Amino acid sequence: MTGTTGITTGHGVTRAGGGTGGGAGGATGLALDLGTARTRLLLSGSPVIREWPSAVGAPAAPRHWPVRHGMVSDMPGCARLVRAALREAAGQEPLERVLLGVPVAASRLDRRAAQAAVGSAARCPVTIVEEPLAAAVGCGVDIGDPRPRLLLDAGAGIAEAVVIRGGRIADAGAVQMGTRDRSEDRAEDPAGDPPDGPRFPPYVRERIVAMVADLVARVPARMRGVARGRGLLITGGGARDPELARALCAGLRITVTPAVDPAQATVRGLACLLPAVARRAALIPADEVKDLDDDHQ
């Protein structure tokens, strides 16, 4: 499986080949990946993926991290983070809609908190999409395929393994990372992770392998062989940890493929989904639009 082509990386900026199309009436859509360690966004019509540490605070003061385990733990802090990112990326340009990634493990309350925090900063409707599904789209996976596809989205705060089938997440498992499992010092580096990528502690890798193995065992027997035969795709910054891929390959005895530019997979997928969500919203009566924004599928 290959990722999006035509990508070059710079200091805190990634250029993705091709735009995402502008919004109606000159307004702009926004794909937003609000991660535990880093926040990434892509404006419709722009080839540039921008990213920042997911932290707020004065330069001389200790940084505050308002996202934990991929979920909003501090709504005002998250709103400040998004507002600052939008000011730098979009200036005064009005936004038509934000497509926001959230973990599958996020509760309804978590999803409401994320929508409220981002919506207060962006001042437009916010639609949420489960991050592993968006990451699959960003890697070119046909998520509508009725055959099961295994994907592991390994981020700094949470690793989620999913079974994707028929355009939805059929089953999922998650491992949350403790604060000591990630390097906030590395997250402060605007250039991102070093070339060899982030490294998980051995005990975290063991937990992830066990979680994925349990998920595979839950795939219905009649489809398990197909799922295993198609292998496991890894996205998220953790896909650049070679020890994780080796542990998964040895523990599961299936083909394990890290995605191309795995850390940007989610925001790329969200950007790909923006036009379809905007078209759907345009066809829905105004009093039903809120239901669309609550629909995380």
N, C-alpha and C positions, 0 to 999 in steps of 0.2 A: 504494500500500500504506500502510495507516495503522497507528499503534502503539496501545498500550493507552490507553483513554480515562479521563477522571476523574483526572488527575494534577496535583498542585500541588507546587511545589518550595520548600523552605525551607533553612535554614542547615545543610548537611550531611545533610538528611533529605528524602526524597521520599515523598509519600503516593500509593500506587497504588490506584485504585478497585477494591474487592472484595478479599476475603482469599483465601488459598490452601488453607484447610481445615486442621483440626488433625490431629495424628498419632493413632495408636491408643493407647488407655489413657491419654490426657492428655499423652503425650509430644509433642514438637514436631519437625517437620522444618525443615531450614535450606537455603536456596538461597545459594550462596557464589560470588561472582565475584572471584577473587583476581588483580587486575590488577597490572601493572608499577608504575603510579603510584598507583592508588586501589583499595581493597578495598570491595566492596559486598555487603551481605547482606540477606536477607528471610526472616523467620521465618514458618512456616505459621500461618495464622489472623491475621496482622498485615497492615495496609495500608501499613506504613512500611518504605521502603527506607532502610537506614542505610549511610553510607559514611565512610571514613577514608583518609588517606594510607597507602600500603603501606610504612610505615616504622616502625622501632623505635628506641629509645634514649631517654636522659634528655633533658628539655627543653633543658638548657644544652649538651648534647654534640651533635656532628655526628650527623645521622640516618643509620641504616643501612637499605638497601633490599634485603630478602631475596628479591625476585622480579625476575628479569631476563628480558626477551623473553617475558613472560607465563608463565614457568616458574620453579619454585622453585630458587634457587641456594644458599640457606642454610636447611637444614631446621630447625635450632633457632630461628633468627631468625623463620622463617615461623610456627612453632608459637607463639612469643611473640606475634606479630602477631595471629594468629587467637584466641589465648586472651584477649588484651586486648579484642578486638572483641566476643567472646562475653560476656565479663564485663559489658561496658557494655550490650549489646543484650538478653541473655537472663538475666543474673544466675545464679541457681542452677538454673534450669529445665532438666530433663534433655532431651537431644536424642535422637530416635529414629534419625535418619539425616541425613547431609549430602549434598546434590547439588552437586558441585563442577565448575566449568567449567575446561577445559584447552584449549590451542591444538591444532589438528589436527597441527601440526608437532612436538608433544611426543613424544619417544621413549618406549618402554616404561619405561625407567629414570626419565625425567622424571615419568611418570604415577605410578610407585611412590613417588617422593619426595614428590609432592604429596599422595597418599593418606596416606602415613605421617605427614607433618608436620601435616596437618589432623586426621587421626584421633587423634593424640596430644593435640591441644588439645581436640577436641570429645568424645572418649571415646565414639564411636559409629561404626557403619559409614559409610564414605564411598564414594559412587558417582560416577564421573566421566562427564561429558558433554562432547563437543567444543563449544567456545564458539560457533562460527558457526551450528551447528545450534540451540543454545539461543537465540541471538540471533534467528534466523528465527522460532522459536516465539513469542518475546517481541514480535515485530512482527506477529503474526497470520498468518504464512505457513503454508499447508497443506503441511507438509513431506512428507506421504504422496503428494502429487501425482506421477504418473509423468512429467510433463513437467519438463524441467530448469529450475532457477531459479538465477540468478547472484546471489551475495551477497559483499560485501566487508566484513569486520570489521576496522576500522582502530583499533587501540589505541595506547597510548603506547609499548609495547615491541615490538609485532609487528603487522603487517597481514597478514591472511589472506583470500584470495579462494577461494571454493568454488563447486562445482556441486552443488546439492541435488536429488536425484531419488529418488522411491520410499522416503522415510523415512531416507535415508542420504546421506553426503557421497560423491559419485561421483568427484570429483577436486578437488585443492586446490593452491594455491601460496602462498608466504609470503615476506615481506620483514621482516627483523629490523631494529629501530632501534638505533643506537648510543646511548650515554649522552648524548652531546651533542645528539641529535635530540629530546630531550624536556626539559621544564622541571621540575626537581624543586622549584624555588621555587614554581611554580604548584601542584604537587601538594601542597605543604604547606598551601595555603589550604583551610580546611575547607569553604568555600562552593563549592569546585570550580572549574571553568574559567570564564573570563570569558564574557559573553553572546555574543561573536562566536566563541567556541570556540577550541581549540588550532590552531596553524598548523604544517604540516610544511615543512621547507626545500624549495626547488625540486628539488634532486637526489633527495630522498626521494619527492616526488610523481612524478617521472619513473620511478623504480624501481617504484613501485606500479602506475603505468599500464602499464608494460612487462610486469609480472607478470600483471596481469589480462588483457591482450591475449593473452599466451601461453596462459593458461588457456582463454580463449574459443576460440582456434585448436585446442585439443585436444578440444573437444566434438565428438563424432561428427557428420559432415557432415549426416546425416539429421535431427539434432536441433538443429543450430546455429542455424538460422533461428528456431526456436521460442524458444530460450534468449535470443537477441538481441532478439526481439520483446517478451519479457516484461521486458526492461530489467535494470538492475543496482541492487540495494538496498544502501545503505551503512549500517552500524551502527558502534558504538564512538564514542569521543570525537572521532576524526578525521573523522567524518561532518559535524561542525560547521565544518570548514574549507572555505569556499566555493571556494577555489582548487583543492582536490582534486577536488571534484565537476565543476568546469569543465574541468579537465585530462582527467578520465576521459571526459567527454562528447565533448570534441574528439578525443581520441585513439582512442576506441572507436567513436564515431558511433552510440551507442545512448542510450536514455533512462536517466538516472542519478537515483535518488531517495534522498535522505538520509532515514533513519527518523525518526519522532517520538521525542523523548527518547532518542537513539541510545545514549548512554552507559549507560543502564539496561536496554537490550534484553536483554542476556545474563542478568542476574539475574532479570528478569521471566520470561524463558523457562524458566529453571531452576525457578522457583517453580511455573510451570504444569505442569512435568513431574513435580514431587514426588509428587503423589497416585498417578500411574500407576506410578512406581518403587516406592512403598511397597506398593501392591496386589500388584505382581509379587513383591516380596520375601516377602510374607505367604504366598504360594502355593508357595514353593520350600522344600524340605527344608533343615534347618539346615546340613548338610554341603555344600550347594551354594550357599549364600548368598555365600560368598567369590567364586565365579565371577561372580555378578551384580555385585559391587563392582568386579571387574576389567574388566567389559564396558563400554567407553566409548561404545558405540553406544546 
